[in-house]
Amino acid sequence: MKEKLLNKVIKRYNKYRSPRATAELRRADEDLFKVQFEGSFDDSCCMDEYFFDLVYELKDEGLETELMDYKFEKGKYVATFRFEN
């Protein structure tokens, strides 16, 4: 169920931010999920705000999450989030 909601929110996220930032769900477990981000957002200041934007989008759907970490891998960012509820 969480994975379906994640994909719905990511689709909406991409609608308003792509091509500047495009997100794709890479993995979802019971406690954590990983999202890959790509686009030209990484050359802007405060680029991590694009990761936090996803947290706010998920909160609007009633899903409390927290950004745990992000890493640059093969030309893309992979962010790890934790479910809070």
Secondary structure, DSSP 8 states (H G I E B T S, - for coil): -HHHHHHHHHHHHHHHHTTTSEEEEEEE-SSEEEEEEESGGGGSTTTTHHHHHHHHHHHHTT--EEEEEEEEETTEEEEEEEE--
